[in-house]
Amino acid sequence: MIIETDRLVLRALKEEDAGFFSSMMKDPAVYKYILKQEPWSDSKIGLLFRRQREILTERGFCLYGVVLKGSRQLTGYCGLQPLECFSESFADEVGASWAFHPDYWGMGLATEAARAVLEQAFARTALEDVKALIHPANRGSMRVAGKLGFQFEDLVFRNNRLRLMYSVPRSAFEDVFPNYREPFSYAVSGGALGC
């Protein structure tokens, strides 16, 4: 599965992406906002890649590698995740997730990628709501969420750390992007929703 926007290609994570992810997920500017707020080991990155293949098979969606069209440079990841991976209290909830290398911050790539993922999810699945768990100091991700129609929903603790839960119901996304269904504002190749 490949999703193309004006500037981006969202595609399956590949083993050869591991070096880029190792660099990105060991950068304190990135990992301070993610999960346990510690650098990711190479084995954890390998587990992420394997888990994405499993999630795709089980659920029909996953995290995509986000590639800049002109340079073919990997910039980060964006996609959907089942939130029960993080807490049983989130069973049946789906969350949007994005992280980009700091070299690509401030370019609107997270918003563009997440919009394409949400458009596809709402147009091709029965999802009625997507969540986002955001670190309270991550102002950039809060801005991205706001541009996509996410609204603050609740405070939650994840891995013994406070997170802000945002939610975008299908109806709110449709209010922000009323013409997202036909024609699609991006190109999709491949089969069902997934990587």
C-alpha positions in Angstrom: 0.0 0.0 0.0 1.3 3.4 -1.0 -0.3 6.7 -0.3 0.9 9.8 -2.2 0.2 13.4 -1.3 1.6 16.5 -3.1 5.0 16.2 -1.4 5.0 12.8 0.2 4.9 9.0 -0.3 3.7 7.0 2.7 4.8 3.4 2.3 5.6 0.3 4.3 8.5 0.4 6.7 11.5 -1.5 5.2 14.4 -3.2 6.9 16.8 -0.7 5.2 15.0 2.1 7.1 16.4 0.8 10.4 19.5 3.1 10.2 17.4 6.2 9.8 15.1 5.2 12.6 18.0 4.4 14.8 19.4 7.9 14.3 15.9 9.5 14.7 14.8 7.6 17.8 18.1 8.2 19.6 17.8 11.9 19.2 16.7 13.5 22.5 14.6 16.1 20.6 12.5 13.2 19.2 12.4 10.6 22.0 11.6 13.1 24.8 8.0 13.1 23.4 7.6 9.4 22.8 6.6 6.5 25.1 9.1 6.1 27.9 11.1 9.2 26.9 14.4 7.2 26.3 16.5 6.4 23.3 15.3 3.4 21.3 17.7 0.4 20.9 18.2 -1.2 17.6 16.3 -4.3 18.9 13.3 -2.1 19.8 13.3 -0.6 16.3 13.4 -4.1 14.8 10.4 -5.0 17.1 8.6 -1.9 15.8 9.1 -3.0 12.2 7.9 -6.6 13.0 4.9 -5.3 15.0 3.8 -3.1 12.1 3.7 -6.1 9.8 1.6 -8.0 12.4 -0.8 -5.0 12.9 -1.3 -4.7 9.2 -2.2 -8.4 9.0 -4.5 -8.2 12.1 -6.1 -4.8 11.7 -5.5 -3.6 8.1 -3.5 -0.5 9.1 -0.1 0.4 10.5 2.6 3.0 10.7 4.0 4.1 7.3 7.5 5.4 6.5 7.1 8.9 5.2 9.3 9.7 2.2 9.9 13.1 0.6 9.0 12.7 -3.1 11.8 14.7 -4.8 14.7 13.4 -2.7 13.2 10.0 -1.8 14.5 10.8 1.7 12.8 9.1 4.7 11.6 11.8 7.0 9.8 9.9 9.8 6.7 7.8 10.3 2.9 8.4 10.4 -0.1 6.1 10.7 -2.6 4.4 12.9 -2.1 2.1 15.8 -4.4 0.0 18.0 -4.2 1.7 21.4 -4.8 -1.5 23.4 -1.0 -2.0 22.7 -0.5 0.7 25.3 -3.2 0.0 27.8 -6.1 -2.5 28.1 -8.3 0.5 29.0 -8.0 1.6 25.4 -9.4 -1.6 23.9 -11.0 -1.0 20.5 -9.5 2.5 20.3 -7.3 3.5 17.4 -4.7 6.2 17.6 -2.9 8.3 15.1 0.8 8.5 15.6 3.5 10.6 13.9 7.2 11.3 14.5 9.7 13.1 12.2 13.4 13.7 12.3 14.0 17.3 13.5 15.5 18.2 10.1 12.0 18.0 8.8 10.1 19.8 11.6 8.2 23.0 10.7 7.6 22.0 7.1 4.0 20.8 7.5 4.9 17.2 6.7 3.2 15.7 9.8 0.0 17.5 9.0 0.1 16.4 5.4 0.9 12.8 6.2 -1.6 12.5 9.1 -4.4 14.1 7.0 -3.8 11.5 4.2 -3.9 8.7 6.8 -7.1 10.0 8.4 -8.7 10.6 5.0 -8.0 7.0 4.0 -9.1 5.6 7.3 -12.4 7.5 7.4 -13.1 6.9 3.7 -12.3 3.1 3.7 -13.1 1.8 7.2 -15.9 1.9 9.7 -13.8 3.9 12.2 -15.9 6.6 13.8 -13.2 8.2 15.9 -9.4 8.3 16.0 -7.4 9.3 19.1 -4.0 10.8 19.6 -1.9 10.6 22.8 0.4 13.6 23.0 3.1 14.6 25.5 2.0 17.7 27.3 5.1 19.7 26.2 4.8 18.7 22.5 3.3 21.9 21.2 4.1 20.9 17.6 2.0 17.8 17.7 -0.8 19.7 19.4 -0.8 22.1 16.5 -0.9 19.3 14.0 -3.8 17.7 15.9 -5.7 21.0 15.9 -5.3 21.5 12.2 -6.8 18.0 11.6 -9.9 18.6 13.8 -8.7 16.8 16.9 -10.0 18.2 20.2 -8.7 17.7 23.7 -10.6 14.9 25.4 -8.9 13.8 28.6 -5.7 13.5 30.6 -4.3 10.0 30.7 -1.3 8.3 32.3 0.7 6.0 30.0 3.9 4.3 31.1 3.5 6.3 34.4 3.7 9.6 32.4 1.0 12.1 31.8 -0.4 12.3 28.2 -3.1 14.5 26.7 -5.7 12.5 24.8 -7.1 14.1 21.7 -9.9 12.8 19.6 -11.2 13.4 16.1 -14.6 12.0 15.4 -15.4 11.3 11.7 -17.9 14.2 11.8 -15.3 16.7 13.1 -12.9 15.6 10.4 -15.6 16.0 7.8 -16.2 19.5 9.1 -12.6 20.5 8.6 -12.2 18.6 5.3 -15.7 18.4 3.8 -14.6 17.1 0.3 -12.2 14.4 1.5 -14.2 11.5 0.1 -14.6 12.2 -3.6 -12.2 12.7 -5.2 -9.5 11.6 -2.8 -7.0 14.4 -2.3 -4.2 11.9 -2.6 -3.4 8.9 -4.7 -3.6 5.4 -3.2 -2.1 2.3 -4.8 -2.5 -1.2 -3.5 -5.3 -3.1 -1.9 -7.0 -2.6 1.5 -6.0 -0.1 4.1 -2.5 -0.9 5.2 1.2 -0.7 4.4 
